Amino acid sequence: MIVDVEKPTKPFVDQIFIANGKICDLHDVKLGITNASAFAYLADREHGMHVLQLTSADTPGIAGLSPRPYPRLIATRKLAMGRRWR
C-alpha cells in the first residue's frame, strides 16, 4: 500500500501493489535510493524477501521533488525460516 501524505492531516491510499499475489504477508519495508531509482525491500513471512523498484530514470516527473511511484517487482528470494519472527 502506498499512502500519499502530502497533506499529513488527510492521508489517502494512492496505490495498492501486491505483485499479482506474490506479496501477501508483509511485515517490514526498508527504502533505498540509488542514482535515479528508488527501491523498497520487503520482508514477507509467506514468500520471503522482495525488491520493488519504485522509480527509475524513465519515471514520469523524476526530475521533480517527489515523483509518483510506479512499483515493479524486480526480485524475490524465498528465505529459510529459522526462529519464528516476533
Backbone as CSV, one residue per row, in Angstrom:
resi,resn,N_x,N_y,N_z,CA_x,CA_y,CA_z,C_x,C_y,C_z
1,MET,0.843,-1.152,0.000,0.000,0.000,0.000,0.903,1.235,0.000
2,ILE,0.646,2.132,-0.898,1.388,3.391,-0.961,0.423,4.493,-0.546
3,VAL,0.795,5.198,0.516,-0.064,6.232,1.086,0.512,7.605,0.757
4,ASP,-0.333,8.487,0.245,0.064,9.863,-0.050,-0.154,10.690,1.216
5,VAL,0.936,11.246,1.751,0.856,12.063,2.968,1.287,13.505,2.689
6,GLU,1.058,13.963,1.460,1.382,15.355,1.138,0.664,16.299,2.104
7,LYS,-0.573,15.954,2.441,-1.329,16.690,3.463,-1.443,15.755,4.666
8,PRO,-0.546,15.883,5.646,-0.490,14.925,6.759,-1.802,14.744,7.517
9,THR,-2.645,15.754,7.532,-3.919,15.615,8.232,-4.967,14.885,7.395
10,LYS,-4.671,14.665,6.103,-5.605,13.968,5.215,-4.868,12.956,4.333
11,PRO,-4.230,11.941,4.937,-3.550,10.930,4.118,-4.578,10.094,3.346
12,PHE,-4.165,9.594,2.187,-5.049,8.690,1.453,-4.224,7.624,0.748
13,VAL,-4.878,6.487,0.501,-4.224,5.373,-0.189,-4.126,5.724,-1.663
14,ASP,-2.891,5.831,-2.159,-2.650,6.167,-3.559,-2.648,4.911,-4.428
15,GLN,-2.022,3.847,-3.925,-1.905,2.614,-4.699,-1.854,1.413,-3.760
16,ILE,-2.336,0.286,-4.252,-2.136,-0.997,-3.580,-1.439,-1.888,-4.588
17,PHE,-0.285,-2.414,-4.203,0.523,-3.227,-5.112,0.854,-4.541,-4.423
18,ILE,0.372,-5.655,-4.978,0.648,-6.968,-4.388,1.369,-7.901,-5.360
19,ALA,1.834,-7.367,-6.480,2.616,-8.131,-7.466,1.910,-9.424,-7.864
20,ASN,0.664,-9.299,-8.285,-0.130,-10.461,-8.707,-0.180,-11.549,-7.644
21,GLY,-0.326,-11.153,-6.384,-0.450,-12.105,-5.286,0.849,-12.618,-4.710
22,LYS,1.983,-12.153,-5.211,3.279,-12.624,-4.707,3.646,-11.980,-3.371
23,ILE,3.023,-10.867,-3.036,3.248,-10.201,-1.749,1.957,-10.364,-0.956
24,CYS,2.022,-11.135,0.149,0.764,-11.396,0.851,0.854,-11.295,2.371
25,ASP,2.026,-11.351,2.957,2.155,-11.347,4.419,3.287,-10.407,4.811
26,LEU,3.165,-9.155,4.396,4.233,-8.169,4.554,4.397,-7.751,6.008
27,HIS,5.652,-7.751,6.476,5.938,-7.398,7.864,6.842,-6.187,8.016
28,ASP,7.653,-5.869,7.024,8.562,-4.732,7.159,8.962,-4.240,5.781
29,VAL,9.246,-2.946,5.688,9.688,-2.318,4.442,10.846,-1.389,4.762
30,LYS,11.897,-1.471,3.976,13.018,-0.531,4.058,13.174,0.093,2.683
31,LEU,13.506,1.367,2.637,13.664,2.080,1.370,15.123,2.395,1.111
32,GLY,15.494,2.400,-0.160,16.844,2.773,-0.560,16.791,3.510,-1.884
33,ILE,17.713,4.448,-2.071,17.761,5.225,-3.308,19.154,5.122,-3.900
34,THR,19.218,4.796,-5.188,20.477,4.697,-5.915,20.323,5.474,-7.212
35,ASN,21.117,6.504,-7.386,21.017,7.370,-8.566,19.579,7.844,-8.743
36,ALA,18.944,7.524,-9.861,17.582,7.998,-10.124,16.523,6.970,-9.746
37,SER,16.917,5.881,-9.108,15.966,4.827,-8.770,15.726,4.755,-7.271
38,ALA,14.478,4.485,-6.911,14.123,4.229,-5.515,13.658,2.782,-5.422
39,PHE,14.086,2.110,-4.372,13.766,0.703,-4.173,13.113,0.502,-2.816
40,ALA,12.240,-0.495,-2.727,11.665,-0.914,-1.451,12.050,-2.375,-1.253
41,TYR,12.595,-2.672,-0.089,12.978,-4.033,0.281,11.918,-4.539,1.251
42,LEU,11.215,-5.606,0.873,10.057,-6.072,1.618,10.329,-7.404,2.298
43,ALA,9.929,-7.517,3.550,10.007,-8.777,4.287,8.609,-9.379,4.329
44,ASP,8.433,-10.505,3.650,7.149,-11.189,3.540,7.292,-12.561,4.198
45,ARG,6.568,-12.788,5.284,6.709,-14.047,6.023,6.365,-15.256,5.151
46,GLU,5.403,-15.103,4.274,4.955,-16.226,3.449,5.888,-16.499,2.266
47,HIS,6.364,-15.454,1.595,7.113,-15.629,0.348,8.560,-15.148,0.384
48,GLY,9.068,-14.706,1.523,10.475,-14.316,1.627,10.709,-12.836,1.388
49,MET,11.829,-12.532,0.761,12.215,-11.138,0.529,11.880,-10.734,-0.905
50,HIS,11.380,-9.519,-1.054,11.073,-8.972,-2.374,11.786,-7.638,-2.523
51,VAL,12.129,-7.308,-3.754,12.673,-5.985,-4.057,11.764,-5.352,-5.105
52,LEU,11.255,-4.169,-4.778,10.448,-3.402,-5.721,11.243,-2.205,-6.195
53,GLN,11.189,-1.932,-7.484,11.725,-0.677,-7.991,10.545,0.283,-8.039
54,LEU,10.642,1.370,-7.283,9.548,2.334,-7.195,9.646,3.424,-8.246
55,THR,10.866,3.884,-8.518,11.096,4.890,-9.556,12.355,4.522,-10.325
56,SER,12.454,5.043,-11.536,13.654,4.855,-12.357,13.849,6.125,-13.176
57,ALA,14.878,6.149,-13.978,15.136,7.322,-14.825,13.992,7.562,-15.808
58,ASP,13.187,6.531,-16.093,12.066,6.647,-17.027,10.752,7.053,-16.362
59,THR,10.730,7.179,-15.049,9.504,7.518,-14.330,9.069,8.945,-14.668
60,PRO,7.800,9.132,-15.067,7.320,10.491,-15.333,7.486,11.376,-14.097
61,GLY,8.008,12.578,-14.280,8.184,13.518,-13.184,9.408,13.269,-12.328
62,ILE,10.331,12.397,-12.772,11.501,12.042,-11.957,12.354,13.263,-11.625
63,ALA,12.324,14.289,-12.464,13.128,15.485,-12.196,12.509,16.358,-11.111
64,GLY,11.278,16.050,-10.703,10.617,16.822,-9.652,11.053,16.372,-8.267
65,LEU,10.465,16.978,-7.268,10.836,16.700,-5.884,10.418,15.307,-5.434
66,SER,9.213,14.897,-5.787,8.705,13.617,-5.303,7.805,12.981,-6.359
67,PRO,8.387,12.258,-7.316,7.573,11.668,-8.378,6.664,10.565,-7.837
68,ARG,5.535,10.371,-8.488,4.626,9.287,-8.112,5.315,7.959,-8.410
69,PRO,5.346,7.046,-7.441,5.997,5.756,-7.680,5.171,4.867,-8.605
70,TYR,5.874,4.083,-9.400,5.279,3.061,-10.253,5.964,1.747,-9.896
71,PRO,5.466,1.035,-8.865,6.165,-0.153,-8.375,6.249,-1.265,-9.412
72,ARG,7.406,-1.935,-9.389,7.656,-3.072,-10.279,8.478,-4.079,-9.489
73,LEU,7.984,-5.307,-9.379,8.712,-6.362,-8.683,9.908,-6.765,-9.530
74,ILE,11.124,-6.628,-8.977,12.316,-6.962,-9.759,13.083,-8.153,-9.198
75,ALA,12.788,-8.573,-7.953,13.486,-9.735,-7.390,12.691,-10.312,-6.228
76,THR,12.763,-11.624,-6.096,12.150,-12.343,-4.980,13.102,-13.442,-4.554
77,ARG,13.193,-13.641,-3.240,14.059,-14.708,-2.722,13.349,-15.377,-1.554
78,LYS,13.053,-16.653,-1.689,12.462,-17.415,-0.595,13.525,-17.603,0.464
79,LEU,13.183,-17.341,1.717,14.135,-17.465,2.813,13.760,-18.643,3.698
80,ALA,14.786,-19.341,4.176,14.553,-20.440,5.111,14.125,-19.848,6.445
81,MET,13.110,-20.423,7.037,12.631,-19.933,8.326,13.349,-20.671,9.444
82,GLY,14.044,-19.924,10.256,14.659,-20.479,11.456,13.707,-20.248,12.607
83,ARG,14.079,-19.349,13.491,13.175,-18.965,14.572,12.028,-18.153,13.996
84,ARG,10.868,-18.276,14.597,9.714,-17.502,14.126,9.922,-16.031,14.416
85,TRP,9.489,-15.181,13.495,9.584,-13.736,13.690,8.600,-13.326,14.763
86,ARG,8.938,-12.308,15.491,8.019,-11.812,16.529,7.660,-10.389,16.241
